[in-house]
């Protein structure tokens, strides 16, 4: 079994990858994320995911490395990342309330033996309920989602902010498109069902 490395310290991505029941290690990528608003979000998240995976190639020369990154695009087409603090999160959620937004989650799988990188992305649309300033403040105080694109955690209390959702893979909204990942792993000879069934 080849070593699988998740190029992320995100507990959300680790939890998702554990669902596939394959052994893996995690490592912090040595990669600076630059959010360029002039680059199409689909291209940008694929580039960021690939950059994270490739930043660990020298440390794991025989591994399969998984990278992922996420952005969201607001109703005006602006590409936004993480808010980083309560004030920024409040402003994000206030602008987002009552509107639909699209999350882009990039995924890359690097085969270090061959240097081959597979990169793709998944999209997920989210419509937030109309929210009062107090509701937003109460939510932020309870969940503190400042490390999340969009400033809410859909897998937690953030579900209470949502009016509707649509997309191909709910896991992509949390941070790792598992449906695409299973296919990419098969391309490098890792069959998830065979491994978990042994």
Secondary structure, DSSP 8 states (H G I E B T S, - for coil): ---EEE----HHHHHHHHTTT---EE----------TTS-HHHHHHHHHHHHHHTTTTT-TT-EEEEEEEEEE-TT--EE-B--SHHHHHHHHHHHTTSEEEEEEEEEEEETTTTEEEEEEEEEEEEE----HHHHHHHHHHH--TTSBTS--TTTGGGGGEEEEEES-HHHHHT--HHHHHHHHHHTT--HHHHHH-
